[in-house]
Amino acid sequence: MEAVLIPEQDSAQFVEQQLGFPSASLEDIIAELLRSELAARRISGRRSLCDRIIILLESAGIVSRDQVKDVLFSLEKAGDISGGPKGRIAAAPLRAVKLAEKKYQLFGSIPHGQIAMLLHESKLTVGATRILTLKGDDRHEWNHILSELGGIELSPERWAGLDKVGAADQNWLDGLNNRLLMESVSAGSFDQETRDEWKVYQPDKAKLLQKARWHKDNQGEQGNLWRIWHERGWPIYCWTAGDSPERVEQIRLSADEANRTMFALDRLNEASISCKITKKKKKKKTQIQIGGFLPNAEYRYLITKGKFIGKYGDYFCFQLNNAIWQEVSELMIERLGILG
């Protein structure tokens, strides 16, 4: 079955028939529509994809641009879609992350219906988080389906890519400085693309949230990590030797590289952020709230070891079983310097 674009006049029937509306949450509906559209288009601009989803659901009056953008952000962080430069995104291949025997979390842009139609008794949840539970002797059949859909099976650690990217530490910053020597572009290289003022990241332990550590560029402001907004709405991050990209050479960083760099600078300046921890003994669960944007590898590790339960204000919140909390806590300290 190939993905197809959803005609606007059929959007209501699509939601009802394919997603089980109204039992599916709004987040789940948006997630499945985003996957379906992107699977058909393969490559799209973020803004045009969001506009398309708003058009599909506007007759029901149940969606706003911020809601669509939040779900799109979550799908990109999780790996359901692939982010690219200049506001572009692309469909991602199917990946089945093994959570337990006969239990998988699925990532990728292949729509729910395209997978579910190939299953028999096995159960696949719909929405932002897709969990597949195999029934009976379906394991052999699932291997065949996964291969047919171009997917592969991975462990949580392998899926997260923890072996491919280093910790947020001095070695990471040294790597950026080496790139600056080899790959730098001239001062003011991005001025014509922007509509804002440069801001510099300043680690400050008195400020609990990383977003509060960004400051406007006053003449003479020192710092290595800089950010400005592109005229079309996405952030541009740069690394310099210590002054504004308006005045000195720089290298451009991806959003993921910038997120890791913030944690590295925090650690170097003894200003690592703390996470709020709530243990619920009766439910045998631990909830953690983190006041910063996790790099992709650690984020994907957390959502397969536990789950992302949403944003509470400016905090990103996750839930884990108490049994694995110690293991996860030690990894987050080692890789990001996050304090419990």
Residue frames as qw, qx, qy, qz and C-alpha x, y, z in Angstrom:
[[0.000, 0.888, 0.460, 0.000, 0.00, 0.00, 0.00],
 [0.428, 0.263, -0.006, 0.865, 1.45, 3.39, -0.99],
 [0.100, -0.543, -0.418, 0.721, 0.87, 6.59, 0.95],
 [0.202, 0.592, 0.528, 0.575, -1.50, 9.01, -0.74],
 [0.004, 0.114, -0.163, 0.980, -2.25, 12.69, -0.23],
 [0.036, 0.489, 0.810, -0.322, -5.48, 13.25, 1.68],
 [0.018, 0.540, 0.438, 0.719, -8.11, 15.29, -0.22],
 [0.075, -0.155, 0.380, -0.909, -9.33, 18.19, 1.90],
 [0.641, -0.185, -0.151, -0.729, -12.98, 17.20, 1.52],
 [0.843, -0.110, -0.521, -0.081, -12.19, 13.70, 2.82],
 [0.204, 0.441, -0.632, 0.604, -10.21, 14.79, 5.91],
 [0.581, -0.315, 0.353, -0.663, -13.09, 14.32, 8.34],
 [0.963, 0.039, -0.110, -0.242, -13.74, 10.77, 7.07],
 [0.627, 0.422, -0.565, 0.332, -10.01, 10.03, 7.22],
 [0.130, -0.441, 0.591, -0.663, -9.88, 11.05, 10.87],
 [0.766, -0.168, 0.260, -0.564, -12.95, 8.98, 11.76],
 [0.958, 0.189, -0.153, -0.153, -12.13, 5.86, 9.75],
 [0.704, 0.412, -0.462, 0.348, -8.35, 5.66, 10.11],
 [0.165, 0.392, -0.571, 0.703, -7.75, 7.09, 13.58],
 [0.382, -0.425, -0.805, 0.161, -10.87, 6.04, 15.43],
 [0.051, -0.160, 0.158, -0.973, -11.95, 9.63, 16.09],
 [0.081, -0.874, 0.196, -0.437, -13.15, 10.78, 18.60],
 [0.883, -0.452, -0.052, 0.117, -11.35, 8.23, 20.79],
 [0.710, 0.190, -0.062, 0.675, -7.94, 9.32, 19.49],
 [0.288, -0.727, -0.177, 0.598, -6.45, 12.39, 21.17],
 [0.361, 0.922, 0.003, -0.141, -5.87, 15.58, 19.19],
 [0.209, -0.723, 0.615, 0.235, -2.12, 15.03, 19.46],
 [0.582, -0.019, 0.796, 0.162, -2.51, 11.52, 18.01],
 [0.563, 0.714, 0.414, -0.042, -4.65, 12.79, 15.13],
 [0.169, 0.935, -0.251, -0.186, -2.14, 15.51, 14.25],
 [0.390, -0.525, 0.725, 0.215, 0.75, 13.04, 14.46],
 [0.623, 0.215, 0.738, 0.141, -0.89, 10.58, 12.07],
 [0.461, 0.855, 0.227, -0.071, -1.86, 13.30, 9.62],
 [0.044, -0.867, 0.440, 0.229, 1.70, 14.66, 9.63],
 [0.499, -0.270, 0.793, 0.223, 3.12, 11.20, 8.97],
 [0.617, 0.489, 0.615, 0.042, 0.63, 10.52, 6.18],
 [0.333, 0.933, 0.019, -0.134, 1.27, 13.82, 4.44],
 [0.125, -0.786, 0.569, 0.208, 5.04, 13.57, 4.73],
 [0.621, -0.070, 0.765, 0.153, 5.10, 9.91, 3.65],
 [0.599, 0.658, 0.452, 0.058, 3.33, 10.98, 0.45],
 [0.245, 0.965, -0.088, -0.011, 5.38, 14.12, -0.19],
 [0.872, 0.083, -0.165, 0.453, 8.73, 12.71, 1.03],
 [0.419, -0.070, -0.160, 0.891, 10.17, 16.23, 1.49],
 [0.081, -0.841, -0.451, -0.289, 8.39, 19.39, 2.65],
 [0.115, 0.455, -0.295, 0.832, 8.89, 22.73, 4.30],
 [0.145, -0.245, -0.788, 0.546, 7.83, 22.88, 7.95],
 [0.248, 0.274, 0.208, -0.906, 5.55, 25.84, 7.42],
 [0.515, 0.129, -0.492, -0.690, 3.77, 24.40, 4.37],
 [0.410, -0.115, -0.905, 0.019, 3.28, 21.03, 6.10],
 [0.022, -0.289, -0.646, 0.706, 1.78, 22.74, 9.16],
 [0.365, 0.235, -0.088, -0.897, -0.50, 24.79, 6.93],
 [0.477, 0.020, -0.760, -0.441, -1.71, 21.62, 5.23],
 [0.290, -0.244, -0.879, 0.290, -2.67, 19.97, 8.54],
 [0.120, 0.306, 0.381, -0.864, -4.46, 23.12, 9.71],
 [0.447, 0.161, -0.384, -0.791, -6.48, 23.14, 6.47],
 [0.436, -0.071, -0.880, -0.174, -7.37, 19.46, 6.91],
 [0.321, -0.376, -0.785, 0.373, -8.71, 20.03, 10.42],
 [0.019, -0.002, 0.143, -0.990, -9.96, 23.61, 10.33],
 [0.468, -0.319, -0.504, -0.652, -13.53, 22.58, 9.50],
 [0.644, -0.441, -0.615, 0.112, -13.67, 20.93, 12.92],
 [0.132, -0.849, 0.104, -0.501, -12.17, 24.03, 14.56],
 [0.857, -0.515, -0.029, 0.024, -10.00, 21.93, 16.84],
 [0.819, -0.047, 0.050, 0.570, -6.44, 22.84, 15.96],
 [0.010, -0.978, 0.095, 0.187, -4.07, 25.80, 16.15],
 [0.597, 0.684, -0.379, 0.180, -0.72, 26.39, 14.51],
 [0.184, -0.648, 0.649, -0.353, 1.08, 26.07, 17.87],
 [0.839, -0.137, 0.455, -0.265, -0.48, 22.66, 18.46],
 [0.890, 0.454, -0.013, 0.041, 0.67, 21.39, 15.07],
 [0.326, 0.764, -0.473, 0.294, 4.16, 22.84, 15.53],
 [0.484, -0.543, 0.599, -0.334, 4.49, 21.20, 18.96],
 [0.925, 0.053, 0.358, -0.113, 3.59, 17.76, 17.57],
 [0.724, 0.654, -0.166, 0.146, 5.89, 18.26, 14.58],
 [0.013, -0.765, 0.565, -0.310, 8.73, 19.17, 16.95],
 [0.704, -0.338, 0.568, -0.260, 8.09, 16.02, 19.03],
 [0.932, 0.317, 0.174, -0.028, 8.05, 13.79, 15.94],
 [0.522, 0.747, -0.340, 0.230, 11.33, 15.25, 14.73],
 [0.262, -0.664, 0.619, -0.327, 13.01, 14.87, 18.13],
 [0.825, -0.142, 0.497, -0.231, 11.77, 11.28, 18.34],
 [0.214, -0.327, 0.803, 0.450, 12.99, 10.37, 14.85],
 [0.553, 0.493, 0.656, -0.145, 9.63, 9.88, 13.11],
 [0.517, 0.839, 0.120, 0.117, 10.72, 12.53, 10.63],
 [0.715, -0.084, 0.047, 0.693, 14.15, 13.83, 9.59],
 [0.014, -0.940, -0.107, 0.322, 15.02, 17.49, 9.99],
 [0.693, 0.293, 0.224, 0.620, 17.14, 19.33, 7.44],
 [0.277, -0.227, -0.033, 0.933, 18.50, 22.83, 6.75],
 [0.138, -0.008, -0.251, -0.958, 16.45, 25.90, 5.88],
 [0.553, 0.073, 0.349, -0.753, 13.23, 24.67, 7.46],
 [0.669, 0.205, -0.570, -0.432, 13.02, 21.47, 5.39],
 [0.590, -0.257, 0.702, -0.306, 11.95, 18.06, 6.69],
 [0.487, 0.283, -0.724, -0.397, 11.88, 14.62, 5.11],
 [0.918, -0.200, -0.109, -0.325, 10.20, 11.27, 5.65],
 [0.187, -0.582, 0.775, -0.157, 12.18, 8.86, 7.86],
 [0.568, 0.104, -0.786, -0.219, 12.47, 5.07, 7.37],
 [0.808, -0.452, -0.154, -0.344, 10.76, 2.57, 9.69],
 [0.265, 0.398, -0.766, 0.429, 12.68, 1.55, 12.81],
 [0.784, -0.448, -0.338, -0.265, 11.40, -0.99, 15.36],
 [0.050, 0.559, -0.632, 0.534, 12.99, -0.48, 18.78],
 [0.665, -0.225, -0.712, -0.017, 12.74, -3.57, 20.98],
 [0.353, -0.613, 0.271, -0.652, 11.35, -2.70, 24.42],
 [0.577, -0.257, 0.708, -0.317, 10.71, -6.26, 25.64],
 [0.221, 0.021, 0.938, 0.265, 9.99, -9.70, 24.23],
 [0.141, 0.530, 0.778, 0.305, 7.33, -9.25, 21.52],
 [0.053, -0.907, -0.343, 0.240, 7.02, -5.52, 22.28],
 [0.524, 0.150, 0.231, 0.806, 8.36, -2.73, 20.05],
 [0.084, 0.796, 0.196, -0.567, 8.16, 1.03, 19.72],
 [0.618, 0.449, 0.464, 0.448, 7.91, 2.08, 16.09],
 [0.090, -0.722, 0.068, 0.682, 9.50, 5.18, 14.59],
 [0.280, 0.026, 0.666, 0.690, 9.35, 6.54, 11.06],
 [0.300, 0.251, -0.050, -0.919, 6.98, 8.28, 8.69],
 [0.239, -0.147, -0.880, -0.383, 5.11, 5.21, 7.43],
 [0.505, -0.305, 0.029, -0.807, 1.43, 5.81, 8.35],
 [0.484, -0.161, 0.732, -0.451, -0.36, 3.62, 10.89],
 [0.821, 0.313, 0.191, -0.438, -2.77, 2.17, 8.33],
 [0.609, 0.584, -0.521, -0.128, 0.01, 0.98, 6.05],
 [0.065, 0.367, -0.881, 0.292, 1.51, -1.08, 8.89],
 [0.533, -0.015, 0.611, -0.586, -1.75, -2.21, 10.56],
 [0.798, 0.340, -0.104, -0.486, -3.19, -3.68, 7.36],
 [0.570, 0.429, -0.701, -0.001, -0.31, -6.18, 7.24],
 [0.111, -0.255, 0.822, -0.497, -0.80, -7.37, 10.83],
 [0.497, -0.297, -0.758, -0.302, -3.23, -10.06, 11.93],
 [0.596, -0.641, -0.483, 0.032, -3.76, -10.48, 15.67],
 [0.525, -0.115, -0.251, 0.805, -0.92, -8.23, 16.79],
 [0.096, -0.906, -0.396, 0.117, -1.87, -4.88, 18.30],
 [0.451, 0.194, 0.049, 0.870, -0.46, -1.54, 17.11],
 [0.095, -0.736, -0.423, 0.520, -1.40, 1.61, 19.01],
 [0.376, 0.707, 0.339, 0.494, -2.19, 4.72, 16.99],
 [0.200, -0.971, -0.133, 0.005, -0.86, 8.22, 17.44],
 [0.063, 0.910, -0.392, 0.117, 2.23, 10.11, 18.51],
 [0.244, -0.476, 0.839, -0.098, 3.72, 7.06, 20.28],
 [0.833, 0.177, -0.323, -0.413, 3.24, 3.76, 18.44],
 [0.370, -0.401, 0.815, -0.197, 3.67, 0.53, 20.40],
 [0.727, 0.180, -0.541, -0.384, 3.46, -2.84, 18.67],
 [0.532, -0.318, 0.716, -0.322, 2.62, -5.91, 20.78],
 [0.431, 0.235, -0.786, -0.376, 3.02, -9.21, 18.94],
 [0.785, -0.147, 0.328, -0.504, 0.56, -12.02, 19.59],
 [0.961, 0.084, 0.249, -0.084, 1.14, -15.75, 19.44],
 [0.760, -0.072, 0.421, 0.490, 3.55, -16.80, 16.70],
 [0.388, 0.903, 0.184, 0.011, 3.54, -13.47, 14.88],
 [0.408, -0.728, 0.335, 0.437, 7.28, -12.91, 15.43],
 [0.522, 0.003, 0.656, 0.545, 8.29, -14.58, 12.14],
 [0.290, 0.751, 0.537, 0.251, 5.53, -12.73, 10.30],
 [0.145, -0.961, -0.049, 0.230, 6.65, -9.42, 11.81],
 [0.486, -0.454, 0.480, 0.572, 10.22, -9.96, 10.61],
 [0.422, 0.350, 0.669, 0.502, 8.85, -10.41, 7.08],
 [0.072, 0.911, 0.399, 0.072, 6.63, -7.31, 7.37],
 [0.343, -0.830, 0.129, 0.421, 9.50, -5.21, 8.72],
 [0.472, -0.193, 0.589, 0.627, 11.71, -6.24, 5.82],
 [0.316, 0.586, 0.653, 0.362, 8.93, -5.59, 3.30],
 [0.046, -0.965, -0.258, -0.003, 8.48, -2.06, 4.66],
 [0.510, 0.639, -0.223, 0.530, 12.21, -1.36, 4.52],
 [0.446, -0.799, 0.201, -0.350, 12.61, -1.28, 8.29],
 [0.579, 0.251, -0.698, 0.340, 15.11, -2.73, 10.75],
 [0.703, -0.648, -0.291, -0.040, 15.05, -3.76, 14.42],
 [0.331, 0.555, -0.418, 0.638, 17.26, -1.90, 16.93],
 [0.504, -0.425, -0.593, 0.462, 17.97, -1.75, 20.66],
 [0.129, -0.955, -0.259, 0.069, 17.11, 1.50, 22.51],
 [0.461, -0.662, 0.250, 0.535, 20.81, 2.37, 22.83],
 [0.456, 0.061, 0.606, 0.649, 21.51, 1.73, 19.17],
 [0.164, 0.766, 0.553, 0.284, 18.42, 3.67, 18.08],
 [0.242, -0.927, -0.124, 0.257, 19.37, 6.66, 20.21],
 [0.615, 0.676, -0.132, 0.383, 22.84, 6.76, 18.64],
 [0.538, -0.828, 0.154, 0.039, 24.68, 7.01, 21.95],
 [0.803, -0.200, 0.344, 0.444, 27.67, 5.31, 20.32],
 [0.548, 0.552, 0.329, 0.536, 27.83, 7.86, 17.51],
 [0.032, 0.816, -0.010, 0.577, 28.00, 11.13, 19.42],
 [0.467, 0.093, -0.607, 0.637, 30.10, 12.07, 22.42],
 [0.331, -0.665, -0.566, 0.358, 29.10, 13.44, 25.80],
 [0.068, 0.920, 0.114, 0.369, 28.51, 17.16, 26.34],
 [0.707, -0.595, 0.014, 0.383, 31.93, 17.93, 27.79],
 [0.163, -0.783, 0.336, 0.498, 35.26, 19.60, 27.10],
 [0.435, -0.068, 0.766, 0.468, 36.02, 17.13, 24.30],
 [0.347, 0.698, 0.617, 0.110, 32.84, 18.20, 22.52],
 [0.024, 0.964, 0.042, -0.261, 33.81, 21.87, 22.79],
 [0.372, -0.529, 0.568, 0.510, 37.35, 21.11, 21.60],
 [0.475, 0.294, 0.750, 0.354, 35.81, 19.51, 18.53],
 [0.229, 0.900, 0.370, -0.023, 33.87, 22.70, 17.78],
 [0.178, -0.868, 0.261, 0.383, 37.05, 24.77, 18.12],
 [0.473, -0.192, 0.712, 0.483, 38.83, 22.44, 15.70],
 [0.400, 0.615, 0.640, 0.228, 36.00, 22.88, 13.22],
 [0.023, 0.960, 0.120, -0.252, 36.26, 26.65, 13.67],
 [0.319, -0.616, 0.505, 0.513, 39.88, 26.48, 12.52],
 [0.354, -0.011, 0.822, 0.445, 39.02, 24.36, 9.48],
 [0.147, 0.514, 0.787, 0.308, 35.49, 25.34, 8.37],
 [0.047, -0.609, -0.372, 0.699, 34.80, 28.92, 9.45],
 [0.306, 0.677, 0.468, 0.478, 32.92, 31.44, 7.33],
 [0.261, 0.272, -0.110, 0.920, 33.39, 35.19, 7.41],
 [0.018, 0.351, 0.540, -0.765, 31.74, 37.62, 9.80],
 [0.394, 0.401, 0.085, -0.823, 28.21, 38.66, 8.85],
 [0.020, 0.075, -0.891, -0.448, 27.65, 35.63, 6.61],
 [0.042, -0.458, -0.887, -0.033, 24.04, 35.16, 7.74],
 [0.031, 0.333, 0.270, -0.903, 22.98, 38.82, 8.12],
 [0.329, 0.095, -0.412, -0.844, 20.87, 38.89, 4.94],
 [0.430, -0.211, -0.846, -0.233, 18.84, 35.84, 6.05],
 [0.310, -0.334, -0.734, 0.504, 17.83, 37.14, 9.47],
 [0.186, -0.700, -0.336, -0.602, 15.20, 39.39, 11.01],
 [0.679, -0.706, -0.202, 0.010, 16.42, 39.56, 14.60],
 [0.027, -0.843, 0.489, -0.223, 19.37, 40.41, 16.84],
 [0.643, 0.209, -0.707, 0.206, 22.06, 37.95, 17.82],
 [0.664, -0.650, 0.167, -0.329, 21.82, 36.47, 21.31],
 [0.363, 0.476, -0.764, 0.240, 24.64, 34.78, 23.20],
 [0.832, -0.381, -0.390, -0.106, 24.36, 31.80, 25.57],
 [0.050, 0.599, -0.550, 0.580, 25.73, 32.56, 29.04],
 [0.642, -0.262, -0.713, 0.108, 25.72, 29.69, 31.60],
 [0.172, -0.449, 0.339, -0.809, 24.37, 31.03, 34.90],
 [0.293, -0.160, -0.921, 0.200, 23.52, 28.68, 37.75],
 [0.171, 0.239, 0.465, -0.835, 21.15, 31.30, 39.17],
 [0.591, 0.268, -0.187, -0.738, 18.90, 30.77, 36.13],
 [0.630, -0.081, 0.750, -0.187, 17.25, 27.35, 36.31],
 [0.751, 0.530, 0.386, -0.082, 16.08, 27.22, 32.69],
 [0.576, -0.055, 0.427, 0.695, 18.42, 27.13, 29.72],
 [0.254, 0.720, 0.470, 0.443, 16.10, 29.44, 27.74],
 [0.263, -0.955, -0.127, 0.056, 16.72, 32.15, 30.36],
 [0.640, -0.489, 0.272, 0.526, 20.47, 31.98, 29.72],
 [0.502, 0.450, 0.408, 0.615, 20.26, 33.61, 26.29],
 [0.173, -0.733, -0.179, 0.633, 21.15, 37.34, 26.28],
 [0.479, 0.866, 0.136, 0.040, 20.97, 40.07, 23.68],
 [0.736, 0.155, 0.020, 0.658, 24.25, 41.06, 22.10],
 [0.147, -0.975, -0.004, 0.164, 25.47, 44.19, 23.79],
 [0.526, 0.741, -0.356, 0.219, 28.67, 45.53, 22.25],
 [0.031, 0.596, -0.711, 0.372, 31.53, 43.66, 23.85],
 [0.856, -0.214, 0.274, -0.382, 29.39, 40.73, 25.03],
 [0.113, 0.492, -0.858, -0.098, 31.57, 37.62, 25.17],
 [0.763, 0.014, 0.562, -0.319, 30.51, 34.06, 24.48],
 [0.163, -0.266, 0.839, 0.445, 30.98, 31.23, 22.01],
 [0.155, 0.389, 0.893, 0.166, 27.44, 30.03, 21.28],
 [0.173, 0.263, 0.001, -0.949, 25.17, 32.45, 19.41],
 [0.257, 0.457, 0.849, 0.073, 21.61, 32.35, 18.05],
 [0.222, 0.291, -0.084, -0.927, 19.51, 34.44, 15.70],
 [0.583, 0.408, 0.656, -0.252, 16.16, 33.84, 13.98],
 [0.254, 0.096, 0.667, 0.694, 15.91, 33.40, 10.24],
 [0.296, 0.106, -0.078, -0.946, 13.41, 35.65, 8.47],
 [0.612, -0.084, -0.595, -0.515, 11.28, 32.55, 7.75],
 [0.713, -0.499, 0.032, -0.492, 11.09, 31.50, 11.37],
 [0.947, -0.158, -0.223, 0.170, 13.79, 28.97, 12.23],
 [0.442, -0.850, 0.228, 0.176, 16.82, 29.51, 14.49],
 [0.695, 0.573, -0.324, 0.288, 20.38, 29.83, 13.23],
 [0.719, -0.668, 0.125, 0.143, 23.10, 28.75, 15.68],
 [0.580, 0.685, -0.323, 0.300, 26.77, 29.65, 15.39],
 [0.794, -0.492, -0.033, 0.356, 29.98, 28.92, 17.30],
 [0.342, 0.864, -0.178, 0.325, 32.68, 31.59, 17.44],
 [0.608, 0.176, -0.489, 0.601, 35.97, 32.23, 19.21],
 [0.321, -0.394, -0.565, 0.650, 34.17, 34.53, 21.66],
 [0.114, 0.324, 0.040, -0.938, 32.54, 37.47, 19.88],
 [0.612, 0.489, 0.360, -0.507, 29.34, 38.04, 17.86],
 [0.647, 0.247, 0.621, 0.368, 29.07, 36.41, 14.40],
 [0.296, 0.938, 0.182, 0.001, 28.50, 39.94, 13.10],
 [0.073, -0.935, 0.343, 0.050, 32.10, 40.72, 13.97],
 [0.263, -0.534, 0.796, 0.107, 34.12, 37.47, 13.79],
 [0.457, 0.198, -0.786, -0.367, 34.35, 34.23, 11.83],
 [0.644, -0.134, 0.512, -0.552, 32.02, 31.41, 12.79],
 [0.132, -0.007, -0.946, -0.294, 30.76, 27.92, 12.03],
 [0.624, -0.183, -0.118, -0.750, 27.08, 27.10, 11.79],
 [0.129, -0.087, 0.943, -0.293, 25.63, 24.46, 14.13],
 [0.404, -0.356, -0.723, -0.433, 22.52, 22.36, 13.77],
 [0.549, -0.582, 0.042, -0.598, 19.86, 22.74, 16.48],
 [0.944, -0.263, -0.198, 0.030, 20.90, 19.35, 17.87],
 [0.663, 0.218, -0.285, 0.657, 24.56, 20.39, 18.03],
 [0.080, -0.565, 0.156, -0.806, 23.55, 23.63, 19.74],
 [0.770, -0.515, -0.098, -0.364, 21.52, 21.73, 22.34],
 [0.905, -0.128, -0.230, 0.334, 24.53, 19.53, 23.19],
 [0.426, 0.415, -0.203, 0.778, 26.76, 22.60, 23.29],
 [0.389, -0.674, 0.034, -0.627, 24.53, 24.29, 25.88],
 [0.894, -0.439, -0.073, -0.053, 24.92, 21.32, 28.23],
 [0.800, 0.136, -0.170, 0.560, 28.68, 21.26, 27.63],
 [0.144, 0.571, -0.149, 0.794, 29.03, 24.98, 28.43],
 [0.639, -0.635, -0.025, -0.434, 26.87, 24.55, 31.53],
 [0.937, -0.252, -0.135, 0.203, 29.10, 21.71, 32.74],
 [0.626, 0.328, -0.159, 0.690, 32.33, 23.60, 32.01],
 [0.031, -0.531, 0.149, -0.834, 31.08, 26.64, 33.96],
 [0.151, -0.140, -0.848, 0.488, 29.72, 24.55, 36.88],
 [0.394, 0.146, 0.158, -0.894, 26.22, 25.70, 36.00],
 [0.169, -0.108, -0.931, -0.305, 24.62, 22.35, 35.03],
 [0.545, -0.282, -0.101, -0.783, 20.83, 22.44, 35.23],
 [0.239, -0.064, 0.886, -0.393, 19.02, 20.35, 37.82],
 [0.418, -0.223, -0.685, -0.553, 16.03, 18.16, 37.06],
 [0.541, -0.259, 0.368, -0.711, 12.97, 17.91, 39.25],
 [0.338, 0.063, -0.936, -0.077, 12.36, 14.34, 40.37],
 [0.641, -0.195, 0.259, -0.695, 9.07, 12.94, 41.66],
 [0.186, 0.122, -0.974, -0.036, 8.89, 9.29, 42.74],
 [0.717, -0.150, 0.001, -0.680, 5.49, 7.62, 42.92],
 [0.163, -0.316, 0.922, -0.155, 6.10, 4.47, 44.94],
 [0.654, 0.224, 0.590, -0.418, 2.59, 3.04, 44.57],
 [0.739, 0.629, 0.024, -0.240, 2.77, 3.25, 40.78],
 [0.791, -0.231, 0.366, 0.433, 6.48, 2.34, 40.80],
 [0.517, 0.704, 0.234, 0.426, 7.15, 5.31, 38.53],
 [0.413, -0.501, -0.035, 0.760, 9.60, 8.20, 38.55],
 [0.367, 0.862, 0.300, 0.178, 8.82, 11.49, 36.82],
 [0.516, -0.327, 0.074, 0.788, 11.61, 13.87, 35.84],
 [0.268, 0.930, 0.251, -0.022, 11.29, 17.44, 34.64],
 [0.649, -0.110, 0.201, 0.726, 14.20, 18.95, 32.69],
 [0.095, 0.891, 0.176, -0.407, 14.53, 22.68, 32.07],
 [0.047, -0.614, 0.538, 0.575, 16.41, 22.40, 28.79],
 [0.798, 0.451, -0.166, -0.364, 16.25, 21.03, 25.24],
 [0.752, -0.311, 0.563, 0.142, 17.79, 17.56, 25.31],
 [0.149, 0.479, -0.698, -0.512, 20.03, 16.57, 22.39],
 [0.769, 0.137, -0.341, -0.524, 18.41, 13.99, 20.12],
 [0.532, 0.186, -0.819, 0.109, 20.42, 10.97, 21.29],
 [0.028, 0.004, -0.766, 0.642, 19.56, 11.38, 24.98],
 [0.552, 0.107, 0.123, -0.818, 15.96, 12.34, 24.19],
 [0.748, 0.160, -0.503, -0.402, 15.45, 9.19, 22.11],
 [0.363, 0.123, -0.863, 0.330, 17.07, 7.07, 24.80],
 [0.213, 0.022, 0.579, -0.786, 14.66, 8.47, 27.40],
 [0.652, 0.153, -0.001, -0.743, 11.51, 7.93, 25.33],
 [0.734, 0.138, -0.631, -0.209, 12.35, 4.28, 24.70],
 [0.313, 0.052, -0.809, 0.495, 13.43, 3.54, 28.27],
 [0.102, 0.427, 0.633, -0.638, 10.40, 5.47, 29.51],
 [0.253, 0.649, 0.604, 0.387, 8.09, 7.94, 27.82],
 [0.089, 0.103, -0.018, 0.991, 7.70, 11.65, 27.18],
 [0.057, -0.586, -0.786, 0.188, 4.58, 12.86, 28.98],
 [0.125, 0.874, 0.372, 0.288, 4.51, 16.45, 27.79],
 [0.315, 0.342, -0.217, 0.858, 5.68, 19.94, 28.65],
 [0.372, -0.768, -0.487, 0.187, 4.75, 21.51, 31.97],
 [0.111, -0.940, 0.071, 0.314, 5.48, 25.16, 31.45],
 [0.354, 0.798, -0.477, -0.100, 9.09, 25.32, 30.26],
 [0.403, -0.427, 0.806, -0.073, 9.99, 21.85, 31.56],
 [0.651, 0.225, -0.624, -0.368, 10.18, 18.70, 29.42],
 [0.615, -0.339, 0.543, -0.461, 8.70, 15.83, 31.42],
 [0.560, 0.242, -0.771, -0.182, 9.43, 12.12, 31.23],
 [0.780, -0.363, 0.293, -0.417, 8.23, 9.06, 33.14],
 [0.442, 0.404, -0.801, 0.025, 10.31, 5.97, 33.91],
 [0.855, -0.353, -0.373, -0.074, 9.93, 2.79, 35.91],
 [0.461, -0.823, 0.311, -0.118, 11.61, 3.07, 39.31],
 [0.929, -0.152, 0.274, 0.198, 13.60, -0.09, 38.53],
 [0.717, 0.362, 0.178, 0.568, 15.62, 1.63, 35.80],
 [0.062, -0.992, -0.074, -0.081, 15.83, 5.12, 37.28],
 [0.572, -0.678, 0.319, 0.332, 19.33, 4.64, 38.69],
 [0.670, 0.114, 0.519, 0.518, 20.68, 3.42, 35.33],
 [0.309, 0.783, 0.366, 0.397, 19.11, 6.33, 33.45],
 [0.285, -0.957, -0.003, 0.064, 20.19, 8.89, 36.05],
 [0.640, -0.472, 0.386, 0.468, 23.82, 7.79, 35.86],
 [0.566, 0.349, 0.499, 0.555, 23.78, 8.00, 32.06],
 [0.111, 0.914, 0.279, 0.275, 22.30, 11.52, 32.06],
 [0.441, -0.852, 0.162, 0.232, 24.92, 12.69, 34.56],
 [0.673, -0.214, 0.480, 0.520, 27.73, 11.14, 32.53],
 [0.466, 0.416, 0.539, 0.564, 26.59, 12.43, 29.15],
 [0.048, 0.773, 0.309, 0.552, 24.96, 15.81, 29.94],
 [0.259, 0.151, -0.473, 0.829, 25.97, 16.68, 33.49],
 [0.483, -0.531, -0.285, -0.636, 22.33, 16.91, 34.55],
 [0.029, 0.216, -0.749, 0.626, 22.01, 16.97, 38.32],
 [0.436, -0.421, -0.766, -0.213, 19.32, 14.98, 40.11]]
